[in-house]
Amino acid sequence: MNIQMYPYDEPWKNSDDGDACELLAYYQPQYNHATGLIVGAEALARMIHPKRGLIPPSEFIASMEETGQITSLDLAIFEKVCVLQRKCLDEHLAMVPISINVSRKNLFVEDFVDRMEVIRKKYDVPVKYLRVELTESAAEDSVDRVIAFLSKLHALGYIVEMDDFGSGYSSLNIFKNVDFDIIKLDLCFLQGNLNGGKAGTIVSSIVRMCQWLGLPVIAEGVEDIFQADFMKSIGCEYIQGYFYSKPLPESNFLQKLSGDAIGAIVPQLSLIKTMDAGSFWSPESQETLIFSNYVGAAAIFEWTDEKIELLRLNEKYVRELGMNMTEKELISGDPTASMDEVNKTKYKDMLRRAVESADEQECETWRIVRSQCCGEERVCIRSTVRMIGKSDISTLFYVSIRNITAEKARFTDLVDTERRFKAASEQANIYFWEYTVATKEMRPCFRCMRDLGLPPLVINYPEPAIEAGIFPPEVADMYRDWHRQIAEGVEHLEAIIPLTVGRVPFHVRYTTEFDSMGNPVKAYGSATLVVDADK
């Protein structure tokens, strides 16, 4: 299929039949599976034929690479992305970074990056909203060219993703030589093979390797909840695929960005719900692979007639308890034997709640851990349990644990520090509060709540403070404008403001905190009593 090229916003002619084709950019969102948030998108080229309708990329990408037209196609899609991002900027719409694919052929077009920059500057789109994808196969064929190409892009501030990682045979060598920023993992390993031990081992090894190298991983081609949850369980939360969304036309993509989908929590099916409890006893099952390697400190136990018997545990469970205990020592004992009556009752109450609710339950218990080599130590363990099987005489549970003894000690120190801080702030006449920009929520300090009658959470701030007279009418508009400036990205504000009905002068300050994209997230306010306003 031979396409004659025109500017990005004009039809492209199919010289095979003389009909004009329309080039479109479709957008496939990328999600954080742990939160349900959209974190980015990939722009994909689509051709619409007036008679044939949507033409799949497989019918025109290869031919365009052969004829040299792929350069115009890639630049046209890049321009469409810039137009979209400019629209989002001008209309103050929600934005995420969008990546565009660059053909291996364009590695040999000397001015390709320069032409990209001409387009980007034409629409004045910050480079942080644009990303570039290169396939693994392109890196295999032309390592030197890729290195030079990436150097140009990095010098301009672009994030570069390796697409289709795992589909080729030189991946480890590419890791060593080429400075990619994000890896997009091809889930061809898991297609129809989720329960295969080799598939899980390969994918988890790749994710761990990327984590060691500090490279984020996006799993491509995620089609169902099993794949999504499996990837999350091995440390890969970023996914792209039909499970969340197919590639969308621009209008549908903008609706997804601006609607309830942003920040929405997608219903997730936990690993325990999807497993067959019996498969835990198969050494070759996927559940065994995950249980042994990826879920943290975990065990399986049976509860019969108020007695607990550990049936299976992983190495992390042994290490989490500390004291150089052995698996044999733990398997042979009842975990509640190390607890006093108060903590034992708390633990068994948790088990009863788990049975009644058929859901996860959690508690913290203190216990005395003893080992033959290290003696004994008092530790605090946070346990999370879920019932996975039940008979007339016993109940089977899955438990994950975390040793929080050190956290408890730090919390005790924090409480003591807070007590001293409260005493000091009483003497200094200082009020503190935290303001969340997106939600307009304010969280006051204890003195604000005590002296001014504020609740622990103030909604639609600063209006309630103005209505209560904390900020008098003559400064109300100025204080509202402060919050508008904070939302627009001002870093620091301060002034002497008369507060309360008594117009007592306070030195009020705000400092803004920003996220990695430069957007204001929170602002921290303080008000210090001015002893002598003339000084």
C-alpha positions in Angstrom: 0.0 0.0 0.0 1.6 3.3 -1.1 0.6 6.5 0.7 1.4 9.9 -0.7 2.4 12.3 2.1 0.8 15.6 2.9 0.9 18.0 5.9 -0.3 16.4 9.1 -3.8 17.9 9.0 -4.5 17.1 5.3 -5.7 13.8 3.8 -3.0 11.4 2.6 -3.6 9.9 -0.8 -3.5 6.1 -1.3 -1.9 5.9 -4.8 -3.2 2.3 -5.2 -6.7 3.5 -5.7 -6.5 7.3 -5.7 -8.7 7.7 -2.6 -7.6 10.1 0.2 -6.8 8.5 3.5 -7.0 10.4 6.8 -4.1 10.0 9.2 -5.2 9.9 12.9 -3.4 9.5 16.2 -5.0 7.1 18.6 -4.0 7.1 22.3 -3.6 4.1 24.6 -3.5 5.1 28.3 -0.9 3.7 30.7 -2.0 3.1 34.3 -0.6 2.5 37.7 -2.4 -0.7 38.6 -1.8 -0.1 42.4 -3.7 3.2 42.3 -5.8 3.2 39.1 -4.3 6.5 38.1 -3.5 7.3 34.4 0.3 8.0 34.3 0.9 8.4 30.6 -0.2 7.3 27.1 1.3 6.0 23.8 0.3 7.7 20.5 -0.4 5.2 17.7 -0.8 5.9 14.0 -4.1 5.0 12.3 -5.2 5.4 8.7 -8.9 5.8 7.8 -9.8 4.8 4.2 -13.1 6.3 2.8 -14.2 2.8 1.6 -12.2 0.3 3.6 -12.4 2.1 7.0 -9.7 1.6 9.6 -6.5 0.3 8.0 -4.3 -1.7 10.5 -0.7 -0.4 10.9 0.5 -3.8 9.7 -0.7 -2.8 6.2 1.1 0.6 5.9 4.0 0.9 8.4 6.3 -1.6 6.7 5.6 -0.3 3.2 6.3 3.3 4.4 9.6 2.2 5.9 10.5 0.6 2.6 9.6 3.7 0.6 11.2 6.2 3.1 7.8 7.8 3.9 8.0 6.7 7.5 9.9 9.9 8.4 6.9 12.0 7.4 4.5 9.6 9.2 6.5 9.8 12.5 6.8 13.6 12.3 3.1 13.9 11.5 2.1 11.8 14.5 4.5 13.8 16.7 2.9 17.0 15.4 -0.6 15.7 16.3 0.6 14.9 19.8 2.0 18.5 20.1 -1.3 19.9 18.9 -3.2 17.9 21.5 -0.8 18.8 24.4 -1.0 22.5 23.3 -4.8 22.2 23.5 -4.6 20.7 27.0 -2.3 23.5 28.1 -4.4 26.3 26.6 -7.7 24.9 28.0 -6.2 23.9 31.4 -7.1 20.2 30.9 -5.5 17.3 32.7 -2.2 16.2 31.2 0.1 13.2 31.2 3.2 12.6 29.2 2.6 11.1 25.7 5.1 8.9 23.9 5.5 8.7 20.1 7.1 5.8 18.2 10.2 6.5 16.1 11.1 4.0 13.4 14.5 2.5 13.2 14.8 4.1 9.7 14.8 7.5 11.3 17.9 6.8 13.2 19.7 7.4 9.9 17.9 10.7 9.2 20.5 13.1 10.4 18.1 16.0 11.1 15.2 14.0 12.5 15.6 15.3 16.1 16.0 18.8 14.8 12.8 18.5 12.8 11.0 17.2 16.0 12.3 20.3 17.9 11.0 22.7 15.2 7.5 21.1 15.6 7.7 21.2 19.4 8.8 24.8 19.5 6.1 25.7 17.0 3.5 24.7 19.6 5.6 25.6 22.6 5.0 22.3 24.4 7.3 21.6 27.4 9.5 18.6 26.7 8.3 16.9 29.9 5.0 16.1 28.2 6.6 14.3 25.3 8.4 11.0 25.2 10.1 9.0 22.5 9.9 5.2 22.0 12.4 3.1 20.1 12.0 -0.7 19.6 14.4 -3.2 21.0 15.0 -4.5 17.5 16.2 -1.0 16.4 18.7 -1.0 19.2 19.9 -4.4 18.2 20.5 -3.4 14.6 22.2 0.0 15.2 23.6 0.3 18.7 26.0 3.2 17.7 23.2 5.1 15.9 20.8 4.6 18.9 23.4 5.9 21.4 24.0 9.0 19.3 20.2 9.4 18.8 19.5 9.1 22.5 22.3 11.6 23.3 20.6 14.2 21.2 17.2 13.5 22.8 18.6 13.5 26.3 20.4 16.8 25.7 17.0 18.3 24.9 15.4 16.8 28.0 13.4 14.0 26.4 12.6 10.7 28.2 13.3 7.7 26.0 11.6 4.4 26.3 12.7 1.0 24.9 9.6 -0.5 23.3 8.9 -4.3 22.9 11.7 -5.3 25.3 12.0 -9.1 25.6 10.9 -9.7 22.0 14.5 -9.8 20.7 17.7 -11.7 21.7 20.2 -9.0 22.6 18.4 -7.4 25.5 21.2 -7.8 28.1 23.8 -6.3 25.8 21.5 -3.4 25.0 21.1 -2.8 28.8 24.8 -2.6 29.1 25.4 -0.1 26.2 22.3 2.0 25.7 21.0 4.6 28.1 17.2 4.1 28.0 15.1 5.8 30.7 12.0 3.5 30.7 11.6 -0.2 29.7 8.3 -1.3 28.0 8.1 -5.1 28.6 6.5 -7.2 25.9 4.3 -9.7 27.7 4.6 -12.3 25.0 6.0 -14.5 27.7 2.6 -14.6 29.5 0.3 -15.1 26.5 -1.8 -18.1 27.4 1.0 -19.2 29.7 0.3 -17.5 33.0 0.6 -20.6 35.1 3.9 -21.7 33.6 6.8 -21.5 35.9 9.3 -20.5 33.2 7.2 -17.6 32.0 6.8 -16.2 35.5 10.5 -16.7 36.3 11.6 -14.9 33.1 9.3 -11.9 33.6 10.1 -11.5 37.3 13.8 -11.7 36.6 13.5 -8.9 34.0 11.5 -6.7 36.4 14.0 -7.3 39.2 16.9 -6.5 36.9 15.3 -3.2 35.8 14.7 -2.4 39.5 18.4 -2.9 40.2 19.2 -0.5 37.4 16.7 2.1 38.5 14.6 1.7 35.4 10.8 2.0 35.6 9.0 -0.9 33.7 5.7 -0.6 31.8 4.1 -3.9 31.0 2.6 -3.9 27.5 -0.2 -6.0 26.2 -1.9 -6.6 29.6 -5.3 -8.2 28.7 -6.8 -9.5 32.0 -6.8 -9.1 35.8 -4.6 -12.2 36.3 -1.8 -10.7 34.2 -2.2 -7.2 35.9 -2.2 -8.6 39.4 0.7 -10.9 38.6 2.8 -8.0 37.3 1.9 -5.9 40.4 2.9 -8.8 42.7 6.4 -8.9 41.2 6.9 -5.1 41.5 5.7 -3.8 38.1 2.7 -1.5 38.7 2.7 0.4 35.4 0.7 -1.4 32.7 -0.7 -0.7 29.3 -3.2 -2.9 27.4 -6.8 -3.8 26.7 -7.5 -4.7 30.3 -7.7 -1.0 31.1 -8.2 0.5 27.6 -7.8 0.0 23.9 -6.2 2.8 21.9 -8.7 5.7 21.8 -9.5 8.5 19.4 -8.5 11.9 20.6 -11.9 12.9 21.8 -12.4 9.7 23.9 -8.9 10.0 25.3 -9.6 13.6 26.4 -12.8 12.4 28.1 -10.8 9.8 30.0 -8.3 12.4 31.1 -10.8 15.0 32.2 -13.5 12.7 33.6 -13.8 10.5 36.6 -11.2 8.1 35.3 -8.4 10.3 36.6 -7.6 9.0 40.0 -10.3 6.4 40.1 -9.6 3.2 41.7 -10.1 0.3 39.3 -11.6 -2.8 41.0 -8.8 -5.2 41.6 -8.9 -8.9 42.2 -6.3 -9.9 44.8 -3.9 -12.8 44.3 -5.5 -14.8 47.1 -9.0 -14.5 45.5 -7.8 -15.7 42.2 -5.8 -18.6 43.5 -6.8 -22.2 44.1 -5.7 -22.9 47.7 -4.8 -26.5 46.8 -2.3 -25.3 44.2 -0.1 -24.0 47.1 0.9 -27.6 47.6 2.2 -28.1 44.1 5.9 -27.2 43.8 5.4 -26.3 40.1 2.5 -24.0 40.4 2.5 -20.2 39.7 1.2 -19.7 43.3 4.3 -21.4 44.7 6.5 -19.2 42.6 4.9 -16.1 43.9 4.6 -17.3 47.5 8.3 -18.2 47.6 9.7 -15.1 45.9 7.4 -12.1 45.7 4.8 -11.6 48.4 7.1 -10.7 51.3 7.1 -12.6 54.6 4.3 -15.2 54.4 3.0 -18.4 55.8 0.1 -20.9 55.6 -1.4 -22.2 58.8 -4.3 -24.2 60.1 -6.5 -23.2 63.0 -8.1 -26.1 64.8 -9.7 -26.1 68.3 -8.0 -22.8 69.2 -4.6 -24.2 68.2 -2.5 -22.8 65.4 -0.2 -25.0 63.3 2.2 -23.6 60.7 2.1 -25.7 57.5 4.2 -23.8 55.2 6.3 -20.6 55.3 8.8 -18.8 53.0 12.4 -17.7 53.8 11.3 -14.1 54.2 9.0 -15.1 57.1 11.9 -16.7 58.9 14.1 -13.6 58.4 11.3 -11.2 59.4 11.1 -12.6 62.9 14.8 -12.3 63.3 16.9 -13.9 66.1 18.5 -16.3 63.6 15.6 -18.7 63.9 15.3 -21.7 61.7 12.4 -22.9 59.7 12.3 -26.1 61.7 12.0 -24.1 65.0 9.0 -22.1 63.6 7.2 -25.0 62.0 7.3 -27.0 65.2 5.7 -24.4 67.4 2.4 -22.5 67.8 2.9 -18.8 67.0 0.5 -17.7 69.8 2.6 -19.6 72.4 5.0 -16.6 72.2 2.2 -14.2 73.2 0.8 -13.2 76.6 -2.9 -13.6 77.1 -3.8 -10.1 76.0 -2.0 -10.4 72.7 -3.1 -14.0 72.2 -6.8 -12.9 72.5 -6.2 -10.0 70.1 -4.7 -12.4 67.5 -7.5 -14.9 67.7 -10.1 -12.2 67.5 -8.5 -11.2 64.2 -8.9 -14.8 63.0 -12.6 -14.8 63.9 -13.1 -11.5 62.1 -11.4 -13.0 59.0 -13.7 -16.0 59.0 -16.9 -13.8 59.5 -16.0 -11.2 56.9 -14.3 -13.5 54.3 -11.9 -10.6 53.9 -8.4 -9.5 55.0 -8.0 -8.6 58.7 -5.0 -7.1 60.5 -3.6 -6.7 64.0 -0.4 -5.9 65.9 0.8 -8.2 68.6 3.8 -8.2 70.9 5.5 -11.6 71.4 8.7 -13.1 72.9 10.8 -14.7 70.2 13.3 -17.3 71.4 16.0 -19.0 69.5 18.7 -21.5 70.5 21.6 -19.2 69.4 20.4 -15.7 70.4 18.2 -16.2 73.4 15.0 -14.1 73.5 13.7 -10.7 72.4 10.4 -8.9 72.6 9.2 -7.9 69.1 6.0 -6.4 67.7 4.6 -8.1 64.6 1.9 -6.7 62.3 0.0 -9.7 60.8 -2.5 -9.6 57.9 -4.6 -12.7 57.4 -7.1 -14.1 54.9 -9.1 -17.3 55.1 -8.3 -19.5 52.1 -10.1 -22.8 53.1 -12.5 -24.1 55.6 -13.8 -27.5 56.8 -16.0 -28.6 59.6 -13.1 -28.9 62.1 -10.4 -26.5 60.9 -9.7 -23.3 59.0 -6.9 -22.6 56.6 -5.3 -19.1 56.6 -2.8 -17.2 54.6 -0.8 -14.7 56.7 1.8 -12.0 55.8 3.8 -10.5 58.6 6.1 -7.5 59.2 8.3 -6.8 62.1 7.5 -3.3 63.2 9.5 -3.2 66.5 11.8 -0.5 65.2 8.8 1.5 63.9 7.2 1.3 67.3 10.4 2.6 68.9 10.5 5.5 66.4 6.8 6.3 67.1 7.5 6.5 70.8 10.3 8.9 70.1 8.1 10.9 67.7 5.4 11.2 70.4 7.9 12.4 72.8 9.3 14.9 70.3 5.8 16.1 69.5 5.1 16.6 73.2 8.2 18.8 73.4 7.3 20.6 70.2 3.8 21.5 71.6 5.4 22.9 74.7 7.8 25.0 72.7 5.1 26.3 70.3 3.0 27.3 73.3 5.8 29.6 74.3 6.4 30.9 70.7 2.8 31.7 69.8 3.1 30.0 66.4 0.3 28.3 64.5 0.9 25.8 61.7 -1.3 24.2 59.0 -1.0 22.1 55.8 -3.0 23.0 52.7 -3.6 20.4 49.9 -3.9 22.3 46.6 -6.0 19.9 44.5 -8.7 19.3 47.1 -8.5 22.6 49.0 -8.3 20.7 52.3 -6.5 22.3 55.3 -5.2 20.3 58.3 -4.6 22.6 61.3 -2.2 22.1 64.2 -3.4 21.3 67.7 -3.3 25.1 68.7 -5.4 26.0 65.7 -8.0 23.5 66.8 -7.8 24.4 70.4 -7.7 28.2 70.2 -9.7 28.8 67.0 -12.2 26.0 67.2 -11.1 24.4 63.8 -11.9 20.8 63.1 -9.1 18.3 62.2 -9.9 18.7 58.5 -11.2 21.9 57.0 -13.0 21.5 53.6 -13.0 24.2 50.8 -10.3 26.3 52.6 -10.0 29.2 53.1 -13.7 30.0 53.1 -14.6 28.5 56.5 -11.8 30.5 58.1 -13.0 33.7 56.5 -16.6 32.9 57.5 -15.5 32.3 61.1 -13.8 35.7 61.2 -10.3 34.2 61.6 -9.3 36.2 58.6 -11.4 39.5 58.9 -13.3 41.0 55.9 -10.6 43.6 55.0 -8.1 40.8 54.2 -10.4 38.1 53.0 -10.0 38.9 49.2 -6.2 39.1 49.6 -6.1 35.7 51.4 -8.3 34.1 48.7 -5.9 35.5 46.1 -3.0 33.9 47.9 -4.5 30.5 47.4 -5.2 31.2 43.8 -1.4 32.1 43.4 -0.4 28.9 45.2 -2.6 26.9 42.7 -0.8 28.7 39.9 2.6 27.8 41.3 3.9 30.6 43.4 6.7 29.3 45.7 6.5 31.6 48.7 4.1 34.2 50.2 4.3 36.2 53.4 2.7 39.3 55.0 1.7 40.8 58.3 -2.0 40.2 58.6 -4.5 41.2 61.4 -6.3 38.0 62.5 -9.5 37.2 64.4 -12.1 39.7 65.5 -9.5 41.4 67.6 -7.3 42.2 64.6 -4.2 40.8 66.3 -1.2 41.2 63.9 0.5 37.9 62.9 3.3 37.2 60.4 1.7 34.8 58.0 3.9 32.7 55.7 3.2 30.0 53.0 5.8 27.7 51.3 4.6 25.5 48.4 5.7 21.9 47.6 5.7 20.7 44.0 5.6 17.2 42.4 8.1 15.9 39.8 6.1 17.5 37.0 6.4 21.0 38.6 2.7 21.1 39.7 1.9 22.5 43.2 0.8 19.8 45.5 0.8 21.2 49.1 1.5 24.4 50.8 2.6 24.8 54.4 1.4 27.8 56.4 2.4 29.4 59.6 1.3 32.4 61.6 3.6 33.9 64.2 2.4 36.6 66.7 4.0 40.0 66.0 5.0 41.4 69.4 5.8 44.8 67.9 4.5 45.4 64.4 6.7 48.4 63.9 9.9 46.4 64.3 
